[in-house]
Amino acid sequence: MNVLMLNGSPHEKGCTFTAMSEVESSLRKAGIGTIWFQIGNNGDSFSSDRVRECGELIKTCDGLVVGSPVHYAACTGVCSAFLDRLFSEFGGTMRLKPACCVVSCRRGGASATFDELNKYFTISQMPIVSSQYWNSVHGNTPDEVRQDKEGMQVMRVLGNNMAWLLKSIAAANLPKPEEEKKERTNFIR
């Protein structure tokens, strides 16, 4: 089993990476592998080739962790643009794969970003993995994030819960529920 670790921070080894690494540590202790994908911070990051590369990885993975720092009470602009394209093109391949998000912030905006990222999962019928609190850490540097004892514990529990859910799904060995054809309506008559 593998989980795709999708880092939406422009800082490859920054605060978001530090929090996601704690999730990864719990996954690895449970025997779950991880594959990292760095979105980056420039126009190349959400080119069609990069989106397709990530989409192909998702097809081979059993779960997804998306991380982003908070920028103006939302995920980064590059992360948002990338996820819009990724879920538009590959959302169907993610159906019923467990997912969670990781948010890092200096001070505020974590819950708004947490809500924003989880919406990508719900629209793609992905079970959302939870922890003992919202999946966020606080700190302005990786060292400060590591000092957020509660936040780091939330990350470890998140990884443990993801591993448990993945193993439970594999052990149940049940067929996926039949997918209904989507009905598209609006309120203009």
C-alpha positions in Angstrom: 0.0 0.0 0.0 1.1 3.5 -0.8 -0.1 7.0 0.1 0.6 10.0 -2.1 1.9 12.9 -0.1 1.1 16.0 -2.2 2.9 19.1 -0.8 1.3 22.4 -1.9 3.8 24.6 -0.2 6.3 26.6 -2.2 8.9 25.6 0.4 9.8 22.0 -0.3 11.2 21.3 3.2 9.3 24.0 5.2 6.5 23.9 7.8 4.0 22.0 5.7 6.6 19.3 4.9 7.5 19.0 8.6 3.9 18.3 9.5 3.3 15.9 6.6 6.5 14.1 7.6 5.0 13.4 11.0 2.0 11.8 9.2 4.4 9.9 7.0 6.3 8.5 10.1 3.1 7.0 11.5 2.2 5.5 8.1 5.6 4.0 7.7 5.5 2.5 11.2 2.3 0.8 10.2 3.9 -0.6 7.0 2.4 1.9 4.6 4.6 3.3 1.9 4.6 6.9 0.8 5.3 8.8 -2.5 6.0 12.5 -2.4 4.9 15.0 -5.0 6.0 18.6 -4.7 3.7 21.0 -6.4 6.2 23.9 -6.3 5.7 27.6 -6.7 5.8 28.6 -10.4 3.8 28.3 -13.6 5.5 24.9 -14.3 3.8 23.6 -11.2 0.4 23.3 -12.7 1.3 22.6 -16.3 -0.6 19.9 -18.0 2.4 17.6 -17.8 2.8 18.1 -14.0 -0.9 17.5 -13.4 -0.9 14.4 -15.5 2.3 13.2 -13.7 0.5 13.6 -10.4 -2.7 12.0 -11.7 -0.9 8.9 -12.8 0.7 8.6 -9.4 -2.7 8.9 -7.7 -4.0 6.0 -9.9 -1.3 3.7 -8.3 -1.8 4.9 -4.7 -4.3 3.8 -2.1 -4.7 7.1 -0.3 -3.9 10.8 -0.5 -2.5 13.4 1.9 -2.6 17.1 0.6 -0.7 19.7 2.5 -0.6 23.5 2.2 0.4 26.5 4.3 -2.2 29.1 4.9 -2.1 32.2 2.6 -4.9 34.7 3.2 -7.0 32.1 5.0 -6.8 29.7 2.1 -4.4 27.2 0.6 -1.7 28.7 -1.6 -2.8 30.0 -5.0 -0.6 27.5 -6.8 -2.0 24.7 -4.7 -5.6 25.7 -5.5 -4.9 26.0 -9.2 -3.2 22.7 -9.3 -5.9 20.9 -7.3 -8.6 22.5 -9.5 -7.0 21.0 -12.6 -6.1 17.7 -10.9 -9.5 17.0 -9.5 -11.2 18.1 -12.7 -9.2 15.7 -14.7 -8.5 12.8 -12.3 -11.2 13.1 -9.6 -13.0 10.0 -10.9 -9.9 7.9 -10.3 -9.8 9.0 -6.7 -13.3 7.8 -5.8 -13.3 5.9 -2.5 -9.6 6.4 -1.8 -9.1 7.7 1.8 -7.8 11.3 1.9 -6.9 14.0 4.4 -5.3 17.4 4.4 -2.6 19.0 6.5 -2.5 22.7 7.1 0.3 24.8 8.5 -0.1 28.4 9.6 1.7 31.0 11.5 -1.3 32.1 13.5 -4.8 32.0 11.9 -6.8 30.8 8.9 -6.2 27.1 9.5 -9.8 26.1 9.8 -10.8 27.9 6.6 -8.0 26.2 4.7 -8.9 22.9 6.3 -12.5 23.3 5.0 -11.4 24.4 1.6 -9.1 21.4 1.0 -11.6 18.8 2.3 -14.1 20.0 -0.3 -11.9 18.5 -3.0 -12.3 15.1 -1.3 -16.0 15.2 -0.8 -16.8 16.1 -4.4 -14.7 13.1 -5.5 -16.4 10.6 -3.0 -13.2 10.1 -1.0 -13.6 9.1 2.6 -12.0 11.8 4.7 -9.6 10.6 7.4 -9.8 12.6 10.6 -7.6 13.0 13.7 -8.3 14.1 17.3 -8.6 17.7 16.2 -8.4 19.7 13.0 -5.3 18.8 11.0 -3.2 21.8 11.5 0.1 22.9 13.0 1.3 26.3 14.0 4.7 27.8 13.6 6.7 30.1 11.3 9.6 27.7 10.9 10.0 23.9 10.9 11.6 24.1 14.3 8.6 26.1 15.6 6.2 23.5 14.1 8.1 20.7 15.9 7.5 22.7 19.1 3.7 22.6 18.5 3.3 19.4 20.6 -0.5 19.2 20.1 -0.2 19.8 16.4 2.4 17.1 15.9 0.3 14.7 17.9 -2.6 15.4 15.6 -0.4 14.6 12.7 0.7 11.2 14.3 -2.9 10.3 15.0 -3.9 11.3 11.5 -1.2 8.9 10.1 -2.3 6.1 12.4 -6.0 6.6 11.4 -5.1 6.7 7.7 -3.1 3.4 8.1 -6.0 1.8 10.0 -8.6 2.8 7.4 -6.4 1.6 4.5 -5.8 -1.7 6.2 -9.5 -2.1 7.1 -10.5 -1.5 3.5 -8.0 -4.0 2.2 -9.1 -6.6 4.9 -12.8 -6.2 4.0 -12.1 -6.9 0.4 -15.5 -5.7 -0.6 -16.5 -4.6 -4.1 -16.9 -0.8 -4.5 -20.5 0.4 -4.4 -22.1 0.9 -7.8 -21.6 4.4 -9.1 -24.7 6.2 -10.2 -24.6 8.4 -13.3 -24.4 12.0 -12.1 -27.4 14.2 -12.4 -26.5 17.8 -13.3 -29.1 20.4 -12.5 -29.3 24.0 -11.6 -31.9 26.4 -10.3 -32.6 28.3 -13.4 -35.9 27.2 -15.0 
